[in-house]
Amino acid sequence: MPKVSLDVPEHLLEDLKKHVGDHGKFVSVADAIRTACRKMLDQLDAIDIRHGRVKDEV
């Protein structure tokens, strides 16, 4: 799996870490970020469908 490096504001990272761990929804910060990216892409796909911007994949 490719690795990506990014800068995140401290307050955002701290908020994210509240949802990671034994009592959180995610097992790691990386898992939380991957999940958020997938959800955002699904939402963008839904918006594109509503606006008729979906192209046939080859």
C-alpha positions in Angstrom: 0.0 0.0 0.0 1.5 3.4 -0.9 2.3 5.8 1.9 1.2 9.4 2.0 2.5 12.1 4.2 0.4 15.2 5.1 0.4 18.1 7.5 -2.6 18.2 9.9 -3.4 21.0 12.3 -2.9 20.0 15.9 -6.5 20.6 16.9 -7.8 18.4 14.1 -5.4 15.6 15.0 -6.4 15.8 18.7 -10.1 15.6 17.8 -9.4 12.6 15.5 -7.4 10.8 18.2 -10.5 10.9 20.5 -12.1 8.4 18.1 -9.1 6.0 17.9 -8.2 3.2 20.3 -9.8 0.5 22.4 -12.9 2.6 23.1 -13.0 4.4 19.8 -14.4 3.6 16.4 -11.0 3.3 14.7 -8.0 1.1 15.4 -5.5 3.8 14.2 -5.3 7.3 13.0 -4.5 5.9 9.5 -7.7 3.8 9.6 -9.7 6.9 10.5 -8.2 8.9 7.7 -8.7 6.1 5.1 -12.4 5.8 6.3 -12.9 9.6 6.0 -11.4 9.6 2.5 -13.7 6.8 1.4 -16.8 8.5 2.8 -15.9 11.8 1.1 -15.3 10.1 -2.2 -18.7 8.3 -1.9 -20.3 11.7 -1.2 -18.6 13.3 -4.2 -19.7 10.4 -6.4 -23.3 10.9 -5.2 -23.1 14.6 -6.0 -21.7 13.9 -9.5 -24.6 11.4 -10.1 -27.2 14.0 -9.0 -25.6 16.6 -11.4 -25.3 14.2 -14.3 -21.5 14.3 -14.3 -20.9 10.6 -14.2 -18.7 9.3 -17.0 -18.6 5.7 -18.2 -15.5 3.9 -17.0 -13.5 2.1 -19.5 
